[in-house]
Amino acid sequence: MSQAFPRPLDYRILGISELAPVMAKVANVAAILGGNADHWQANEISDGNMNAVYRLSGPNGSVIIKQALPYIRVIGEDWPFPVSRIDYEAEALGWYNRLTPHQSPRMLHHDHQLGVMVMEDLRHHSVARLAFIRGQQFPDLGVQLGDFLAHSLFFTSDYHLSTPQKKSLAATFCGNAVLCETSEDVIFTSPYHHHPMNRVTPGTAYMARQLRADIPLKLAATQMKQVFRTRSEALIHGDLHTGSIMLRGSDNRVIDAEWAFHGPMGFDSGVLIGNLLMAAISQAGHRQSLREQEDMSHWLLSCIHQLWQRFTRRFRALAHTHAGDFITAMHLDAESLDMLLDRHLHTVLADSLGFAGAEIIRRIIGIAHVEDFEHITNPSLRAELEQQALQIARQWLLKRHEFHTLGDALLCAERLLCRPIQARIKQT
């Protein structure tokens, strides 16, 4: 990686001591913090791969400051990356603030020149992935995630927008092409060959070699890559995994939308379903009690089912009450509209399962792994659980068009789960 990307003329990487003076000039941020800027305290809380993230605290409150670095933070200058990604995240968050105001952090300020965005501080929330590892459950999470998907996807699609509006929205995010290209590489390309940055648990290495030699699987992954590249259906988050969701009781917020673009509806739902499934499978490595493991896994699987049921029902309802000229110009009766929606949502289901399978595979044999498996200290158990997930992922990718309902796909997953592992955990 050697390509450098353009930066705004006045861009510079902010030092932690510069944050207070810069934010003192932003009236609404200064009002939230309160007091004098000399008494504000900044702390770095960066824990993701990409950006510098800080909490700036004052006597009255605190905010989160996120700056896009001109490279990937955890790798350094050897992997340059566009600073402009923060502009697309700010644009996407603006849409989410309007469409799903209670499920996204409030954006307070965006500075294009500095590559900075300032947001509401969710300091009392937990990252969903880590909360699931701890065994925490959250009421109505599946329903709420279904609502987020329905509203964010419907209102940015042809089902609601006019043709000029839809084309304008898609054009707004066209410049985020480098991040789209990176997603194509890390999700659909690199896992299927021997990329130098891929990592594999030793006990999973043999299965990784099998998958990389599996031509039908590689063809299915290529087909999903084509869908990702070509299907412009709605504004998608682009990285909606359980590390991009913050939870506190019944309050959930979607963060980190820097990968956003106008793409296939099934991508966000698929990535989310894939990560919830990995969370469910990995419970065997985090719970000592078989009863606790099964209870948490069952709850996570029910979240998948609930989010899909809520998404499809809410999407249908919105199409009947908030349809744009794409629908209204055809003067369809309710029954005909339902037939159209049936076909569309069946395609979204197939895409979701394909993307879920690709997401699981890339998180186990690709570049970027997840704590769900990485935090399992027993390497042989981790490998066995990863292999279960990979088997399900392969079936979902290959048979995505054969499942008539999400319940069929979940039943397939349950049949592939390895019961001897559960029995062995019970004995430990």
C-alpha positions in Angstrom: 0.0 0.0 0.0 1.7 3.2 -1.2 -1.0 5.3 -2.8 -1.5 8.7 -1.1 -5.0 10.3 -1.1 -5.8 14.0 -1.4 -6.4 15.9 1.9 -8.2 19.2 2.6 -5.9 22.2 2.3 -5.9 22.9 6.1 -5.9 19.3 7.3 -3.6 18.3 10.1 -3.5 15.6 12.6 -4.7 17.1 15.9 -2.7 16.6 19.0 -4.7 16.0 22.1 -3.8 19.4 23.5 -5.3 21.1 20.5 -8.8 19.6 20.9 -10.1 22.1 23.6 -9.0 25.2 21.7 -10.5 24.0 18.4 -13.8 23.0 20.1 -14.0 26.3 22.0 -14.7 27.9 18.6 -17.8 25.6 18.1 -20.6 27.3 20.0 -23.0 24.3 20.4 -20.1 22.0 21.5 -18.8 24.6 24.0 -22.3 25.0 25.5 -22.5 21.2 26.1 -19.1 21.1 27.8 -19.7 24.3 29.9 -17.1 26.4 31.7 -13.8 27.5 30.4 -11.9 25.6 27.7 -8.8 25.8 29.9 -10.5 23.4 32.3 -11.7 20.9 29.7 -10.0 17.5 29.7 -9.3 15.3 26.7 -8.7 11.6 26.8 -8.0 9.3 23.8 -10.4 6.4 23.7 -9.5 5.0 20.2 -10.3 1.3 20.1 -11.2 0.7 16.5 -8.9 0.0 13.5 -9.4 3.3 11.6 -9.5 6.6 13.4 -8.4 8.7 16.3 -11.2 9.0 18.8 -11.3 11.3 21.9 -13.6 12.2 24.8 -13.6 15.8 25.6 -15.1 16.6 29.0 -16.2 19.8 30.7 -18.0 20.7 33.9 -21.4 20.3 32.3 -21.0 17.4 29.9 -18.8 15.6 27.4 -18.6 14.9 23.7 -16.9 12.4 21.4 -14.4 13.8 18.8 -13.5 11.5 15.9 -10.7 12.5 13.4 -10.1 10.5 10.3 -6.4 9.9 10.0 -4.7 9.7 6.5 -4.0 6.1 7.1 -5.4 3.1 9.0 -4.6 3.7 12.6 -3.7 0.2 13.7 -1.4 -0.3 10.7 0.1 3.1 10.3 1.4 5.1 7.3 2.1 1.9 5.3 -1.7 1.7 4.6 -2.8 5.2 3.4 -6.6 5.8 3.6 -8.8 8.7 2.5 -9.5 11.4 5.1 -12.7 12.0 3.1 -14.3 9.0 4.8 -15.4 11.2 7.7 -17.4 13.4 5.3 -19.4 10.3 4.2 -19.9 9.2 7.7 -21.2 12.6 8.6 -23.5 12.6 5.6 -24.8 9.1 6.6 -25.2 10.1 10.2 -27.2 13.1 9.2 -29.6 10.8 7.3 -29.8 8.4 10.4 -30.5 11.4 12.7 -33.5 12.3 10.6 -34.8 8.8 9.8 -33.9 6.9 13.0 -33.2 9.7 15.5 -33.4 7.5 18.6 -31.1 4.8 17.1 -28.1 6.9 16.2 -25.8 9.3 18.1 -26.6 12.9 17.6 -24.1 14.7 15.4 -23.0 18.0 16.9 -20.4 19.3 14.4 -18.5 18.3 11.2 -15.3 20.0 10.1 -14.4 18.9 6.5 -11.0 20.7 6.6 -9.8 18.9 9.7 -11.5 15.6 8.9 -13.4 15.8 12.3 -16.8 14.9 13.5 -18.2 15.6 17.0 -21.0 13.4 18.4 -23.1 12.8 21.4 -21.1 10.8 24.1 -22.5 7.3 24.6 -20.2 6.7 27.6 -22.9 4.7 29.5 -23.5 2.4 26.6 -21.7 -0.9 25.8 -20.4 -2.2 22.5 -22.9 -4.9 21.6 -20.3 -7.5 20.7 -18.5 -7.3 24.0 -21.9 -7.2 25.9 -22.8 -10.5 24.2 -19.5 -12.0 25.2 -20.3 -11.1 28.8 -23.7 -12.8 28.4 -25.9 -9.6 28.6 -29.3 -9.6 27.0 -31.3 -6.5 25.9 -35.1 -6.3 25.7 -36.6 -5.9 22.2 -33.2 -5.6 20.5 -34.2 -7.7 17.5 -37.4 -5.6 17.0 -35.5 -2.3 17.3 -32.8 -3.4 14.8 -35.5 -4.4 12.4 -37.0 -0.9 12.7 -33.6 0.6 12.0 -33.2 -1.5 8.9 -36.7 -0.8 7.6 -36.6 3.0 8.1 -33.0 3.5 6.9 -33.4 1.3 3.8 -37.0 2.2 2.8 -36.7 6.0 2.9 -33.5 6.0 0.9 -34.7 3.6 -1.8 -36.8 3.8 -5.0 -39.8 2.8 -3.0 -39.9 6.3 -1.4 -37.6 8.6 -3.3 -38.2 10.1 -6.7 -35.7 9.3 -9.5 -33.8 12.6 -9.2 -33.7 12.2 -5.4 -32.4 8.7 -5.5 -29.8 9.5 -8.2 -28.7 12.5 -6.2 -28.3 10.4 -3.0 -26.4 7.7 -4.8 -24.1 10.4 -6.3 -23.4 11.9 -2.9 -21.8 8.7 -1.8 -20.0 7.8 -5.1 -16.8 9.4 -3.8 -16.5 6.8 -1.1 -15.3 4.3 -3.7 -12.0 3.5 -2.0 -13.8 2.2 1.1 -16.1 0.2 -1.2 -13.1 -1.3 -3.0 -11.5 -2.1 0.3 -14.7 -3.9 1.4 -14.7 -5.9 -1.8 -11.2 -7.0 -1.2 -11.4 -7.9 2.5 -14.9 -9.6 2.3 -15.1 -11.2 -1.1 -11.5 -11.6 -2.4 -8.7 -11.9 0.1 -10.3 -14.7 2.3 -10.4 -17.0 -0.8 -6.7 -17.0 -1.5 -3.4 -16.9 0.5 -3.2 -13.2 1.3 -0.3 -12.2 3.5 -2.5 -10.4 6.0 -5.0 -13.3 6.5 -5.0 -15.0 9.9 -6.3 -18.4 10.8 -6.6 -20.3 14.1 -4.2 -23.3 13.7 -7.0 -25.8 14.2 -9.0 -24.1 11.4 -6.2 -24.0 8.9 -7.1 -27.3 7.2 -10.7 -26.1 6.7 -9.5 -22.8 5.4 -7.5 -24.6 2.7 -10.6 -26.6 1.8 -12.7 -23.5 1.4 -10.0 -21.8 -0.8 -10.1 -24.8 -3.1 -13.9 -24.9 -3.2 -14.8 -23.6 -6.6 -18.6 -23.5 -6.1 -18.1 -21.5 -2.9 -15.7 -19.1 -4.7 -18.2 -18.7 -7.5 -20.9 -17.9 -4.9 -18.6 -15.3 -3.2 -17.9 -13.8 -6.6 -21.7 -13.5 -7.3 -22.2 -11.7 -4.0 -19.3 -9.4 -4.9 -21.1 -8.6 -8.1 -24.3 -7.8 -6.2 -22.2 -5.6 -3.8 -20.6 -3.7 -6.8 -23.7 -3.2 -9.0 -26.9 -3.1 -7.0 -27.9 0.5 -5.9 -31.0 0.0 -3.8 -30.7 2.1 -0.6 -28.3 4.0 1.6 -26.4 1.3 3.5 -24.2 1.6 6.6 -21.7 -0.7 5.0 -20.2 -2.2 8.2 -23.2 -3.0 10.4 -21.6 -5.6 12.7 -22.1 -5.9 16.4 -19.1 -3.7 17.0 -21.0 -0.8 15.4 -24.0 -1.0 17.8 -24.0 0.6 21.2 -26.4 -0.8 23.8 -27.8 0.4 27.1 -31.0 -1.3 28.3 -33.6 -0.7 25.6 -31.6 2.1 24.0 -29.5 1.1 21.0 -27.4 3.3 18.7 -25.8 2.6 15.4 -22.3 4.2 15.0 -19.3 4.2 12.6 -21.0 4.7 9.3 -17.9 5.7 7.4 -18.3 2.8 5.0 -21.7 4.0 3.8 -22.8 4.1 0.2 -25.9 3.5 -1.9 -25.8 -0.3 -2.3 -27.8 -3.5 -1.9 -30.4 -3.6 0.8 -29.3 -7.1 1.9 -25.8 -6.1 2.8 -26.6 -4.4 6.1 -29.0 -7.1 7.2 -26.7 -9.8 6.1 -23.6 -8.5 8.0 -25.8 -8.0 11.1 -27.3 -11.5 10.8 -23.8 -13.0 10.3 -22.4 -11.3 13.3 -25.3 -12.3 15.5 -24.9 -15.9 14.4 -21.2 -15.8 15.3 -22.1 -14.4 18.7 -24.6 -17.2 19.2 -22.1 -20.0 18.2 -19.3 -18.5 20.2 -21.3 -18.6 23.5 -20.0 -22.2 24.0 -16.5 -20.6 24.5 -17.7 -17.9 27.0 -20.1 -19.7 29.3 -19.2 -22.4 31.8 -22.7 -23.5 32.3 -24.4 -25.3 29.5 -27.7 -23.9 30.5 -26.4 -20.3 30.4 -24.7 -21.0 27.0 -27.9 -22.3 25.5 -30.0 -19.5 27.0 -27.7 -16.8 25.5 -27.4 -18.6 22.2 -31.2 -19.0 22.0 -31.7 -15.3 22.7 -29.2 -14.3 20.0 -30.9 -16.6 17.5 -34.3 -15.1 18.4 -32.9 -11.6 17.8 -32.0 -12.7 14.2 -35.6 -14.0 13.7 -37.2 -11.0 15.3 -35.1 -8.4 13.4 -36.0 -10.1 10.1 -39.7 -10.4 10.9 -39.8 -6.7 12.1 -37.9 -5.5 9.1 -40.1 -7.2 6.5 -43.3 -6.2 8.2 -42.3 -2.6 8.8 -40.9 -2.3 5.2 -44.3 -3.6 3.9 -46.2 -1.1 6.0 -44.1 1.8 4.9 -44.6 0.8 1.3 -48.3 1.0 1.7 -48.3 4.4 3.5 -45.2 6.3 2.2 -44.7 5.0 -1.3 -43.1 7.4 -3.8 -43.9 7.9 -7.5 -42.2 4.6 -8.5 -45.2 2.9 -6.8 -48.0 5.5 -6.9 -47.6 6.2 -10.7 -48.5 2.5 -11.4 -51.9 2.7 -9.5 -51.4 -0.7 -8.0 -54.0 -2.2 -5.7 -52.9 -3.5 -2.3 -52.7 -7.1 -3.4 -50.5 -6.2 -6.4 -48.2 -4.1 -4.3 -47.9 -7.0 -1.8 -46.9 -9.3 -4.8 -44.2 -6.8 -5.8 -43.0 -6.6 -2.2 -42.9 -10.4 -1.8 -40.6 -10.7 -4.8 -38.4 -7.9 -3.6 -38.0 -9.1 0.0 -37.3 -12.6 -1.2 -34.4 -11.3 -3.2 -33.3 -9.3 -0.1 -33.4 -12.5 2.0 -31.3 -14.4 -0.5 -28.8 -11.5 -0.6 -28.8 -11.3 3.2 -27.9 -14.9 3.6 -25.2 -14.7 1.0 -23.7 -11.6 2.6 -24.0 -13.2 6.0 -22.1 -16.2 4.8 -19.4 -14.1 3.2 -19.1 -12.0 6.4 -18.6 -15.1 8.6 -16.0 -16.5 6.3 -14.0 -13.3 6.2 -14.1 -12.9 10.0 -12.6 -16.4 10.5 -10.1 -16.9 7.7 -9.6 -13.3 6.5 -7.8 -10.2 7.7 -10.1 -8.8 10.3 -11.2 -11.2 13.0 -13.8 -10.7 15.8 -13.6 -10.9 19.6 -16.5 -13.5 19.7 -13.9 -16.1 18.7 -10.7 -14.4 19.5 -11.6 -14.1 23.2 -12.0 -17.9 23.6 -8.9 -18.9 25.4 -9.1 -22.7 24.6 -7.6 -22.8 21.0 -9.0 -26.2 20.2 -12.5 -25.2 21.3 -12.2 -22.0 19.4 -11.2 -23.9 16.2 -14.2 -26.3 16.6 -16.6 -23.4 17.0 -15.1 -21.5 14.0 -15.5 -24.6 11.9 -19.2 -24.8 12.8 -19.7 -21.2 11.8 -17.8 -21.8 8.5 -20.0 -24.8 7.7 -23.1 -22.8 8.1 -21.6 -19.9 6.2 -20.8 -22.2 3.2 -24.4 -23.6 3.2 -25.9 -20.1 3.4 -23.8 -18.9 0.5 -24.4 -21.9 -1.7 -28.1 -22.4 -1.0 -29.2 -18.8 -0.4 -31.8 -19.0 -3.2 -33.3 -22.2 -1.8 -34.4 -20.9 1.5 -38.0 -19.6 1.4 -37.8 -18.0 4.8 -35.2 -16.9 7.3 -36.5 -19.6 9.6 -35.5 -22.2 7.0 -31.9 -20.9 7.0 -31.8 -20.8 10.8 -33.1 -24.4 10.9 -30.2 -25.4 8.5 -27.8 -23.7 10.9 -29.1 -25.5 14.0 -28.8 -28.8 12.2 -25.1 -28.1 11.5 -24.3 -27.1 15.1 -22.0 -29.7 16.7 -23.8 -31.2 19.8 -20.7 -33.1 21.0 -19.0 -29.8 21.7 -21.9 -28.8 24.0 -21.7 -32.1 25.8 -18.0 -31.7 26.4 -18.5 -28.1 27.7 -21.0 -29.5 30.2 -18.4 -31.8 31.6 -15.8 -29.0 32.2 
